[in-house]
Amino acid sequence: MARIPSLKSLNAFPHAEEHLLKKTYSGAVVTIFGLLIMITLFVHELQFYLTTYTVHQMSVDLKRGETLPIHINMSFPSLPCEVLSVDAIDMSGKHEVDLHTNIWKLRLDKYGHIIGTEYLSDLVEKGHGAHHDHALLIKLCPQFSQVYGMLDVQRVAGNFHISVHGLNIFVAEKESRSGVSQKLELWRQTLEAKGFRLSRSKTEYMKCDFSAMGYEDGDVSLDGQVVPKKDTFRYLGSMLQKEGDIDEDVSHRIKAGWLKWRQAAGVLCDHRVPHKLKGKFYRTAIRPAMLYGAECWPTKRRHVQQLSVAEMRMLRWICGHTRRDRVRNDDIRERVGVAPIEEKLMQHRLRWFGHIQRRPEEAPVHIGIIRRPENVKRGRGRPTLTWTEAVKRDLKEWNIDKELAADRKGWKCAIHIFEGSNHVNVSHVIHELSFGPKYPGIHNPLDETSRILHDTSGTFKYYIKVVPTEYKYLSKKVLPTNQFSVTEYFLPIRPTDRAWPAVYFLYDLSPITVTIKEERRNFLHFVTRLCAVLGGTFAMTGMLDRWMYQLIKTVTNSKTRSVLRLTQSTDYMVNYVASGTEMPSRS
């Protein structure tokens, strides 16, 4: 029987502890607290079970022949609607300029309300409401423009960008000297019949030697008087030379420019006039005089050098500098906002070329073009530069396809020289930029992005990597869309740049497709987690109840013993007093 107590310790079903058999206030508090925790955890686990989770898979993109939708919604606080243009181009060669099909432009006030609907179709106008934009724009500008819509482009790499975006002809006929004499005589008779007189002393002619056609020998006469022959001939402000050169014409135009300069010296040399205003005056009054008729010039390097030297002397004079001050030409041009005259010369020539290209072949304008004759033996030395060859050189230098000349607006944008472009503020706010419909959890990194410029201007470039994506719902519905990542780059504008400040979006497609699939959680997993959570809470509340019971019991027992000891001491003192004996000392 001595071993019976040791066997009791092996009992797996002991009797309930003492605190479990008594109902206490502390146990009630712990029970209520435990129930609240259980209910909270149960609701959390139920919500977690009812929500779906996504599984990501990657595979090779096999889609072909589809289009790529691009949704844009942007605001420009410093640019009006009429100067904004949306252009798109892709690697397949498709180029669309100033898109209007699915793109709309609005004028908005500082609170985002529409104040101009001239760029809005009736269908969109009915369904468009007010839009409140970035708070900073309200402080910067009372009015701004908004560009929004959708581009549907081919599913290849490309880019789209939002940017800011009229000659007298003398045709010489192949006449012989006798024919010219007959015409002169006819003109003389006609003028004298009307009471006019043709001057014999001032009449002169020039024989052109830049054609392969031969002419008969002899003189040109007027009323029996020989007309003097000249090597240069002035016609409508231009100096023509018999060999087809333009040396005299270039010198004459430079002199005409200096004449205009002297007439405007009072303004251009006044230190109180701002440099930008002087530059605008130069672009309006002086440079056109220097480039009059320049669209027909087959310029050589020396001609361009003469014009550039003359222009820089004028611009340095405007700024009050000489070459001894060692100020760079680019700095001078930046102060006055004037592009190099060489580029303006090329622009004039290409503008005239575009006009000729758009005219039919039978138009008289094609007759005046001097072309190098075929099947003719060329002489020794370098051949004379023709206007057609100069145009080919310009097209190659500016990297422009001559086929673009058929599109007048596109050609005008391609050859435009951008003077004063450093004052074009392309500050913008991207409210939305996406490459397809949205799905749960998508993140477009450029949404609600603002880029505000204060003292400079330039071009923003966003390099975008588009990732084809498929989102599969629980209902087996498949939503094709695209995700993207972006890298941003800002290029400050320089006076010599041939481009307006703009906002470029250069996109490329990833060869990998991401499939995002919704999945529901396992019910057994939910039951297991629920049991673990509720059981753990129950066990923790039980431990807490036991600890509190033991603590309260310990405190209560300690107080009881103290009261009992105090009571015994009091009774002892009363007994000694009643007996009249002296209490023993506690030494």
LUMMINU-974019 format. One record per residue (C-alpha): residue in three letters; x, y, z negated. Coordinates in steps of 0.02 Angstrom, whole numbers. Last residue first. Example, Ala and Ser with C-alpha at 12.3 -4.5 7.8 and 13.67 -1.06 7.14 Angstrom:
% LUMMINU-974019
PT residuo      u      v      w
PT     SER    684    -53   -357
PT     ALA    615   -225   -390
//
This chain:
% LUMMINU-974019
PT residuo      u      v      w
PT     SER    671   2116  -1309
PT     ARG    486   2102  -1283
PT     SER    432   2158  -1456
PT     PRO    306   2061  -1552
PT     MET    142   2147  -1585
PT     GLU    114   2193  -1766
PT     THR    -31   2112  -1851
PT     GLY   -198   2193  -1880
PT     SER   -297   2043  -1820
PT     ALA   -407   2146  -1702
PT     VAL   -259   2237  -1625
PT     TYR   -171   2074  -1592
PT     ASN   -324   1998  -1506
PT     VAL   -354   2150  -1395
PT     MET   -175   2148  -1331
PT     TYR   -189   1966  -1281
PT     ASP   -353   1996  -1191
PT     THR   -275   2136  -1088
PT     SER   -128   2030  -1034
PT     GLN   -242   1889   -979
PT     THR   -345   2008   -872
PT     LEU   -190   2079   -786
PT     ARG   -130   1905   -743
PT     LEU   -299   1860   -670
PT     VAL   -305   2020   -565
PT     SER   -132   1987   -495
PT     ARG   -173   1807   -454
PT     THR   -330   1859   -360
PT     LYS   -237   1993   -259
PT     SER   -108   1866   -201
PT     ASN   -243   1741   -155
PT     THR   -333   1870    -46
PT     VAL   -175   1922     47
PT     THR   -131   1741     83
PT     LYS   -306   1699    139
PT     ILE   -315   1850    254
PT     LEU   -150   1802    335
PT     GLN   -198   1619    350
PT     TYR   -364   1664    430
PT     MET   -281   1788    549
PT     TRP   -155   1659    604
PT     ARG   -288   1526    629
PT     ASP   -399   1645    730
PT     LEU   -253   1696    840
PT     MET   -210   1515    873
PT     GLY   -389   1478    921
PT     THR   -397   1634   1031
PT     MET   -240   1575   1122
PT     ALA   -311   1402   1150
PT     PHE   -474   1470   1220
PT     THR   -380   1590   1335
PT     GLY   -270   1449   1398
PT     GLY   -421   1341   1430
PT     LEU   -510   1480   1524
PT     VAL   -359   1521   1634
PT     ALA   -307   1342   1667
PT     CYS   -485   1287   1701
PT     LEU   -511   1431   1822
PT     ARG   -345   1400   1911
PT     THR   -392   1217   1936
PT     VAL   -568   1259   1993
PT     PHE   -501   1387   2120
PT     HIS   -372   1264   2186
PT     LEU   -510   1137   2205
PT     PHE   -607   1266   2305
PT     ASN   -462   1298   2425
PT     ARG   -439   1479   2484
PT     ARG   -512   1542   2648
PT     GLU   -397   1580   2795
PT     GLU   -387   1730   2915
PT     LYS   -265   1711   3058
PT     ILE   -136   1838   3117
PT     THR    -52   1789   3280
PT     VAL    106   1887   3325
PT     THR    159   1884   3508
PT     ILE    344   1892   3552
PT     PRO    410   1968   3715
PT     SER    405   2141   3634
PT     LEU    339   2284   3738
PT     ASP    426   2451   3762
PT     TYR    362   2625   3726
PT     LEU    431   2799   3754
PT     PHE    318   2930   3675
PT     TYR    380   3103   3722
PT     VAL    327   3268   3644
PT     ALA    382   3416   3748
PT     PRO    498   3565   3757
PT     TRP    508   3612   3940
PT     ALA    647   3539   4044
PT     ARG    788   3602   4150
PT     ASP    908   3633   4007
PT     THR   1031   3778   4026
PT     PRO    955   3882   3886
PT     ARG    965   3737   3764
PT     ILE    821   3647   3679
PT     PRO    847   3552   3517
PT     LEU    831   3361   3535
PT     PHE    728   3272   3401
PT     TYR    728   3082   3383
PT     GLU    602   2967   3298
PT     THR    606   2778   3287
PT     VAL    441   2684   3291
PT     SER    366   2514   3252
PT     PHE    212   2447   3338
PT     GLN     61   2334   3319
PT     ASN    -50   2283   3462
PT     THR   -227   2220   3489
PT     PRO   -324   2065   3543
PT     LEU   -468   2025   3423
PT     VAL   -516   1840   3417
PT     LYS   -682   1785   3339
PT     LYS   -670   1614   3256
PT     SER   -795   1671   3121
PT     LEU   -653   1668   2995
PT     TYR   -571   1807   3098
PT     LYS   -424   1786   3215
PT     TYR   -313   1938   3245
PT     GLU   -202   1932   3398
PT     THR    -49   2045   3412
PT     PRO     65   2108   3549
PT     VAL    214   2200   3471
PT     VAL    248   2375   3539
PT     LYS    419   2449   3504
PT     ILE    406   2639   3506
PT     TYR    542   2767   3534
PT     TYR    467   2935   3484
PT     LYS    551   3082   3566
PT     PHE    523   3261   3511
PT     THR    591   3395   3625
PT     GLY    652   3564   3569
PT     SER    612   3726   3483
PT     THR    689   3828   3345
PT     ASP    648   3947   3203
PT     HIS    489   3872   3129
PT     LEU    450   3697   3191
PT     ILE    316   3587   3112
PT     ARG    311   3398   3134
PT     SER    157   3317   3056
PT     THR    117   3132   3042
PT     GLU    -62   3085   2997
PT     ASP    -47   2917   3087
PT     LEU    128   2885   3152
PT     PRO    163   2722   3057
PT     ASN      4   2633   3114
PT     HIS    -32   2506   2977
PT     ILE   -156   2364   3005
PT     GLY   -232   2283   2851
PT     PRO   -400   2237   2924
PT     TYR   -399   2257   3115
PT     LYS   -390   2414   3222
PT     PRO   -419   2419   3408
PT     GLY   -273   2443   3527
PT     PHE   -109   2534   3548
PT     SER   -129   2663   3412
PT     LEU    -86   2845   3382
PT     GLU   -196   2946   3265
PT     HIS   -190   3114   3180
PT     ILE    -22   3159   3255
PT     VAL     11   3338   3203
PT     HIS    111   3451   3315
PT     SER    240   3589   3326
PT     VAL    285   3609   3509
PT     ASN    335   3792   3495
PT     VAL    389   3863   3661
PT     HIS    516   3999   3624
PT     ASN    665   3894   3678
PT     SER    578   3877   3847
PT     GLY    626   4056   3891
PT     GLU    664   4006   4068
PT     PHE    606   3835   4127
PT     ILE    647   3809   4309
PT     HIS    508   3714   4396
PT     ILE    558   3590   4530
PT     ALA    466   3437   4463
PT     CYS    314   3532   4399
PT     LYS    282   3612   4568
PT     TRP    306   3445   4654
PT     GLY    176   3365   4540
PT     LYS     52   3503   4577
PT     ARG     80   3497   4765
PT     ASP     75   3308   4779
PT     ALA    146   3273   4953
PT     ALA    314   3337   4890
PT     LEU    330   3180   4782
PT     GLU    391   3086   4935
PT     LYS    549   3191   4925
PT     ASP    603   3092   4771
PT     ILE    688   3202   4643
PT     ASN    854   3165   4557
PT     TRP    899   3349   4534
PT     GLU   1068   3328   4617
PT     LYS   1002   3210   4750
PT     LEU    857   3322   4795
PT     ASP    972   3473   4805
PT     ARG   1094   3384   4920
PT     LYS    953   3329   5033
PT     VAL    891   3508   5039
PT     ALA   1064   3571   5090
PT     GLU   1068   3441   5229
PT     THR    901   3504   5295
PT     TRP    962   3684   5289
PT     THR   1111   3644   5399
PT     LEU   1296   3646   5354
PT     THR   1403   3677   5507
PT     PRO   1509   3529   5557
PT     ARG   1684   3509   5485
PT     GLY   1820   3513   5615
PT     ARG   1830   3449   5792
PT     GLY   1678   3449   5903
PT     ARG   1529   3332   5889
PT     LYS   1476   3237   6043
PT     VAL   1289   3253   6066
PT     ASN   1178   3098   6058
PT     GLU   1071   3181   5923
PT     PRO   1056   3366   5888
PT     ARG   1078   3426   5708
PT     ARG    915   3503   5652
PT     ILE    873   3687   5637
PT     ILE    699   3705   5563
PT     GLY    603   3849   5644
PT     ILE    488   3736   5744
PT     HIS    423   3646   5590
PT     VAL    331   3802   5530
PT     PRO    231   3806   5691
PT     ALA    122   3660   5630
PT     GLU    121   3508   5745
PT     GLU    202   3398   5615
PT     PRO     66   3433   5487
PT     ARG    108   3540   5335
PT     ARG    136   3459   5165
PT     GLN    320   3431   5200
PT     ILE    344   3613   5248
PT     HIS    273   3675   5083
PT     GLY    380   3552   4987
PT     PHE    535   3613   5077
PT     TRP    492   3793   5034
PT     ARG    481   3747   4850
PT     LEU    643   3650   4867
PT     ARG    736   3802   4933
PT     HIS    668   3920   4802
PT     GLN    710   3796   4663
PT     MET    886   3774   4729
PT     LEU    914   3961   4720
PT     LYS    837   3968   4547
PT     GLU    960   3834   4492
PT     GLU   1108   3931   4560
PT     ILE   1041   4091   4480
PT     PRO   1072   4014   4310
PT     ALA    920   4030   4194
PT     VAL    887   4193   4102
PT     GLY    828   4205   3920
PT     VAL    922   4366   3876
PT     ARG   1014   4301   3724
PT     GLU   1024   4122   3787
PT     ARG   1100   4179   3952
PT     ILE   1238   4272   3860
PT     ASP   1274   4123   3748
PT     ASP   1284   4009   3900
PT     ASN   1406   4129   3983
PT     ARG   1525   4115   3836
PT     VAL   1580   4274   3748
PT     ARG   1766   4308   3764
PT     ASP   1752   4495   3728
PT     ARG   1875   4528   3869
PT     ARG   1747   4465   3994
PT     THR   1640   4616   3955
PT     HIS   1496   4637   3835
PT     GLY   1355   4762   3810
PT     CYS   1216   4633   3820
PT     ILE   1142   4706   3981
PT     TRP   1316   4730   4054
PT     ARG   1351   4549   4020
PT     LEU   1191   4503   4113
PT     MET   1236   4611   4264
PT     ARG   1414   4544   4276
PT     MET   1344   4368   4255
PT     GLU   1226   4394   4403
PT     ALA   1361   4459   4520
PT     VAL   1477   4314   4477
PT     SER   1338   4188   4501
PT     LEU   1288   4259   4671
PT     GLN   1465   4256   4737
PT     GLN   1496   4081   4669
PT     VAL   1338   4015   4750
PT     HIS   1396   4083   4917
PT     ARG   1569   4008   4894
PT     ARG   1497   3836   4859
PT     LYS   1394   3833   5017
PT     THR   1215   3886   5040
PT     PRO   1103   3825   5181
PT     TRP    987   3976   5153
PT     CYS    804   3964   5201
PT     GLU    734   3977   5024
PT     ALA    852   4123   4995
PT     GLY    739   4242   5093
PT     TYR    743   4369   4951
PT     LEU    854   4295   4816
PT     MET    947   4453   4763
PT     ALA    789   4560   4767
PT     PRO    696   4429   4666
PT     ARG    838   4436   4537
PT     ILE    819   4622   4506
PT     ALA    636   4660   4471
PT     THR    551   4520   4375
PT     ARG    693   4413   4310
PT     TYR    794   4568   4263
PT     PHE    645   4647   4175
PT     LYS    618   4486   4078
PT     GLY    801   4485   4029
PT     LYS    790   4665   3971
PT     LEU    638   4620   3865
PT     LYS    733   4475   3788
PT     HIS    882   4586   3752
PT     PRO    777   4708   3652
PT     VAL    775   4891   3711
PT     ARG    857   5011   3587
PT     HIS   1029   4981   3662
PT     ASP    975   5060   3827
PT     CYS   1082   4993   3969
PT     LEU    943   4892   4052
PT     VAL    813   5030   4035
PT     GLY    908   5178   4107
PT     ALA    999   5061   4226
PT     ALA    837   5019   4317
PT     GLN    874   5109   4481
PT     ARG   1056   5058   4469
PT     TRP   1005   4876   4452
PT     LYS    888   4884   4600
PT     LEU   1034   4942   4706
PT     TRP   1143   4807   4629
PT     GLY   1018   4677   4687
PT     ALA   1013   4749   4863
PT     LYS   1203   4740   4869
PT     ILE   1193   4557   4818
PT     ARG   1063   4527   4954
PT     HIS   1174   4605   5088
PT     SER   1323   4500   5035
PT     VAL   1217   4342   5044
PT     ASP   1148   4392   5215
PT     GLU   1320   4430   5285
PT     ASP   1389   4262   5231
PT     ILE   1235   4167   5290
PT     ASP   1306   4068   5435
PT     GLY   1198   4020   5585
PT     GLU   1335   4053   5712
PT     LYS   1243   4206   5779
PT     GLN   1219   4284   5610
PT     LEU   1053   4342   5537
PT     MET   1043   4473   5400
PT     SER    877   4473   5310
PT     GLY    772   4625   5260
PT     LEU    637   4596   5391
PT     TYR    764   4562   5530
PT     ARG    942   4625   5534
PT     PHE   1050   4550   5671
PT     THR   1232   4503   5659
PT     ASP   1351   4463   5804
PT     LYS   1279   4603   5911
PT     LYS   1248   4626   6098
PT     PRO   1212   4800   6164
PT     VAL   1059   4821   6278
PT     VAL   1112   4870   6455
PT     GLN   1008   5012   6528
PT     GLY    904   4983   6685
PT     ASP    738   5004   6595
PT     LEU    797   4885   6459
PT     SER    936   4765   6503
PT     VAL   1000   4600   6435
PT     ASP   1164   4548   6512
PT     GLY   1226   4398   6608
PT     ASP   1275   4216   6583
PT     GLU   1148   4078   6574
PT     TYR   1112   3991   6410
PT     GLY   1152   3817   6350
PT     MET   1053   3720   6222
PT     ALA   1150   3643   6079
PT     SER   1087   3774   5957
PT     PHE   1192   3864   5827
PT     ASP   1256   3993   5952
PT     CYS   1118   4121   5930
PT     LYS   1134   4272   6045
PT     MET   1097   4437   5961
PT     TYR   1001   4587   6026
PT     GLU   1002   4776   6015
PT     THR    879   4920   6030
PT     LYS    935   5075   5938
PT     SER    997   5172   6090
PT     ARG    852   5129   6206
PT     SER    718   5180   6082
PT     LEU    545   5118   6134
PT     ARG    421   5263   6150
PT     PHE    241   5272   6095
PT     GLY     92   5354   6181
PT     LYS    -13   5197   6202
PT     ALA     44   5167   6381
PT     GLU    223   5199   6323
PT     LEU    208   5055   6200
PT     THR    142   4933   6330
PT     GLN    272   4982   6459
PT     ARG    414   4963   6336
PT     TRP    347   4795   6273
PT     LEU    338   4728   6451
PT     GLU    515   4789   6489
PT     LEU    579   4704   6333
PT     LYS    487   4545   6382
PT     GLN    565   4546   6555
PT     SER    739   4575   6484
PT     VAL    716   4430   6362
PT     GLY    666   4317   6506
PT     SER    817   4371   6608
PT     ARG    930   4333   6461
PT     SER    856   4160   6444
PT     GLU    730   4121   6308
PT     LYS    725   3976   6185
PT     GLU    608   4056   6061
PT     ALA    662   4121   5893
PT     VAL    541   4090   5753
PT     PHE    535   4218   5613
PT     ILE    439   4159   5462
PT     ASN    376   4265   5319
PT     LEU    365   4172   5165
PT     GLY    206   4031   4881
PT     HIS    171   3663   4127
PT     VAL    188   3631   3937
PT     SER    214   3452   3885
PT     ILE    126   3298   3817
PT     HIS    218   3139   3858
PT     PHE    186   2962   3914
PT     ASN    314   2825   3928
PT     GLY    344   2657   4010
PT     ALA    366   2473   3976
PT     VAL    239   2359   4056
PT     ARG     58   2317   4019
PT     GLN    -13   2439   4144
PT     VAL    -91   2595   4073
PT     ASP   -262   2637   4000
PT     LEU   -241   2804   3912
PT     MET   -369   2851   3780
PT     GLY   -432   3015   3711
PT     TYR   -373   3162   3608
PT     VAL   -286   3328   3629
PT     GLN   -321   3466   3504
PT     SER   -280   3650   3521
PT     PHE   -246   3783   3393
PT     GLN   -321   3940   3321
PT     PRO   -291   4040   3162
PT     CYS   -108   3983   3155
PT     LEU     16   3946   3018
PT     LYS    -85   3944   2857
PT     ILE   -221   3829   2924
PT     LEU    -88   3720   3003
PT     LEU    -17   3681   2831
PT     ALA   -181   3604   2775
PT     HIS   -173   3468   2908
PT     ASP   -334   3446   3002
PT     HIS   -520   3451   2970
PT     HIS   -623   3386   3114
PT     ALA   -794   3450   3162
PT     GLY   -906   3339   3263
PT     HIS   -905   3261   3435
PT     GLY  -1049   3155   3500
PT     LYS  -1139   3282   3608
PT     GLU   -979   3358   3677
PT     VAL   -912   3188   3732
PT     LEU  -1052   3157   3856
PT     ASP  -1057   3338   3914
PT     SER   -871   3337   3959
PT     LEU   -750   3444   3860
PT     TYR   -613   3557   3929
PT     GLU   -722   3713   3928
PT     THR   -780   3667   3754
PT     GLY   -705   3811   3654
PT     ILE   -731   3858   3472
PT     ILE   -737   3683   3398
PT     HIS   -719   3682   3209
PT     GLY   -556   3622   3132
PT     TYR   -547   3750   2992
PT     LYS   -413   3856   3076
PT     ASP   -515   3866   3236
PT     LEU   -515   3733   3371
PT     ARG   -491   3737   3559
PT     LEU   -519   3565   3631
PT     LYS   -431   3454   3759
PT     TRP   -498   3290   3824
PT     ILE   -413   3136   3895
PT     ASN   -504   2989   3974
PT     THR   -500   3041   4157
PT     HIS   -405   3206   4138
PT     LEU   -223   3157   4160
PT     ASP   -102   3297   4201
PT     VAL     16   3192   4308
PT     GLU      4   3005   4337
PT     HIS    155   2907   4393
PT     LYS    149   2721   4434
PT     GLY    325   2662   4473
PT     SER    311   2488   4397
PT     MET    421   2546   4254
PT     ASP    285   2660   4187
PT     ILE    238   2843   4200
PT     ALA    114   2950   4105
PT     ASP     81   3137   4100
PT     VAL    -28   3237   3978
PT     SER    -26   3424   4011
PT     LEU    -46   3569   3892
PT     VAL    -41   3746   3961
PT     GLU   -230   3774   3969
PT     CYS   -259   3708   3793
PT     PRO   -163   3843   3705
PT     LEU     -2   3804   3610
PT     SER     50   3854   3433
PT     PRO    -51   3738   3319
PT     PHE    -41   3582   3429
PT     SER   -158   3443   3369
PT     MET   -151   3259   3414
PT     ASN   -270   3113   3438
PT     ILE   -205   2971   3545
PT     HIS   -270   2797   3586
PT     ILE   -162   2695   3704
PT     PRO   -241   2544   3788
PT     LEU   -119   2424   3874
PT     THR   -184   2336   4028
PT     GLU   -179   2152   4075
PT     GLY    -96   2068   4223
PT     ARG      3   1942   4123
PT     LYS     -8   1873   3947
PT     LEU    115   1736   3900
PT     ASP    193   1815   3745
PT     VAL    303   1685   3661
PT     SER    244   1633   3488
PT     MET    239   1697   3310
PT     GLN    123   1647   3168
PT     HIS     61   1747   3020
PT     VAL    -65   1676   2896
PT     THR   -190   1792   2817
PT     TYR   -285   1781   2653
PT     THR   -471   1784   2621
PT     THR   -561   1854   2470
PT     LEU   -693   1744   2384
PT     TYR   -564   1651   2279
PT     PHE   -481   1810   2215
PT     GLN   -650   1882   2174
PT     LEU   -694   1725   2076
PT     GLU   -526   1727   1987
PT     HIS   -552   1908   1935
PT     VAL   -730   1875   1877
PT     PHE   -671   1726   1774
PT     LEU   -527   1825   1700
PT     THR   -644   1963   1643
PT     ILE   -771   1839   1572
PT     MET   -635   1744   1480
PT     ILE   -559   1903   1408
PT     LEU   -729   1962   1347
PT     LEU   -763   1791   1270
PT     GLY   -594   1794   1181
PT     PHE   -629   1964   1104
PT     ILE   -800   1906   1045
PT     THR   -724   1749    969
PT     VAL   -581   1845    886
PT     VAL   -705   1964    806
PT     ALA   -816   1820    747
PT     GLY   -665   1729    675
PT     SER   -615   1884    579
PT     TYR   -789   1898    508
PT     THR   -780   1720    443
PT     LYS   -875   1559    472
PT     LYS   -789   1417    379
PT     LEU   -757   1241    445
PT     LEU   -628   1298    573
PT     HIS   -524   1386    442
PT     GLU   -506   1223    343
PT     GLU   -435   1122    483
PT     ALA   -540    992    568
PT     HIS   -503    811    528
PT     PRO   -361    724    616
PT     PHE   -388    628    775
PT     ALA   -216    571    832
PT     ASN   -178    487    663
PT     LEU      8    444    654
PT     SER     32    539    492
PT     LYS    -92    427    405
PT     LEU     23    277    431
PT     SER    154    355    319
PT     PRO     26    374    181
PT     ILE    -19    186    195
PT     ARG    159    124    174
PT     ALA    151    113    -13
PT     MET      0      0      0
//
